[in-house]
């Protein structure tokens, strides 16, 4: 039995009154929204989505996402729409690009709280939301403009609808609610249908623990089958206008866009991925242990509780836990893997962990484990910071590799983290983790953001160009990423993101010869001595671990072996930025 006086902080957070709920979500908003507006979109994905959203607002063409005026078929447009809406409303891209993930994460927190309240109690729901807020990967994505926080929100709403239908109200409208948000999830990122997998452990639960297992009438079968139709209805909100526009355009590029997004980016990408190839066990060994902290470290203590409730036929555990396992299996079977793919499992993991929190934090092993992790991370930051100031070889290599010297930030953060652990060493050791992680997010979102801003953007490259060439030039980009369009103050020409580099260089060689105000911005590795005078090209600095050079028409050499491939040209005129 836990002595309540030993957990005053915990009791204040989870006591059964409305103020605790309000204060928790106010605190959650502070954690998630703190630092918004202090940084720009950072690679790898953020500049791409921000640029697409910006072009939507500038051009008024929202149906087909474009980056640098080239169609972008990798993802449906819902996430880009959400950024574009906030950009149109606020006029500030620095704020707009982070708002969708932040708001979606707040909605995920509320969904977990509400379903936890309905399945167990208000206190359990609040604990579940608190566990989610302390989970590293969840807040990392809440503070990032990747697509995964938004699709996790839709998937969580899908799970919410199914759980409320299956275990709480048994009202069909909640089943259709879940199916609708599955459809919205599909047109955000193809895996939005994943909540439907909950029906597999539900069927097993009914088969093993309920008698009679099923009693289906024609009417109930029709109601079940209507769910996928509702999901298709949600998908059609984007799909039908897109298909109609392609059909009436007679544009082969739009036909290519349609085929790519409907087939290559869905079935082909899952079954025969061409990048991010990882082994089957990647999520178990390389993602979950670190990115799902503190939930991951609690799993050994959770398993006995789950097992006992599974034997008792507790559907509140059987269905979400079965779904988490199926989700992990689904993504593990695909050869292409990224850590963010399994983020949608985290809200349900927090949900089924919450009922056992008293037992978890009363365990000496888990309390000291959480305390030890917080201390180890704090000491590591402190030592790395001191090593950097002392000029240790490993730290110097780190500074040279990433072009950043965050040593004072590391020392300050490590010192605070160590102090937090010292304050919690005598009792309530588990509190070291939430205190440490919230302190870390505050530092990352403010001081950390200002440190990373220069190295995560090419602003200094363009500042060097402006200092030497003024404002009245055109820039051709070769072998680049979207941030070089997003931050360009100049009209930009590029030759297709998927065009081979040698063909891009050949077309750029011809392009700069047509006007003396045209220049190529590219990596130094593409400056061939057969085509360009390597002694006269201008070095504009390093960004993203690449030496960027500026090539003029005068730097060209005759006799350059040019590719005969037909290469497209895309032109983008930057609008206003903030």
Secondary structure, DSSP 8 states (H G I E B T S, - for coil): ---GGGGHHHHHHHSSSHHHHHHHHHHHHHHHHTTTTSS---TTTHHHHHHHHHHHHHH---SS-EETTEE--SS-SHHHHHHHHHHHHHS-HHHHHHHHHHHHHHHHHHHHHHHHHHHT-HHHHHHHHHHHHT-HHHHHHHTS-STHHHHHHHHHHHHHHHHIIIII---HHHHHHHHHHHHHHHTTSGGGGGGGGHHHHHHHHHHHH-SSS----HHHHHHHHHHHHHHHHHHHHHHHHHHHHHHHH--HHHHHHHHIIIIIIIIIHHHS-SSSB--TTHIIIIIHHHHTTTHHHHHHHHHHHHHHHHHTT-HHHHHHHHHHHHHHHHHHHSSB--GGGGGHHHHHHHHHHHTTHHHHHH-HHHHHHHHHHHHHHHHHHHHHHHHHHHT-HHHHHHHHHHT---HHHHHHHHHHHHHHHHHTSSS-TTHHHHHHHHHHHHHIIIIIHHHHHHHHS-HHHHHHHHHHH-SS-EEEE-S--THHHHT-SSEEEE--TTS-HHHHHHHHHHHHTT-TTEEEEEEGGG--TTTB-TTTSEEEEEETTEEEEEEEGGGB-TT-----S----EEE------
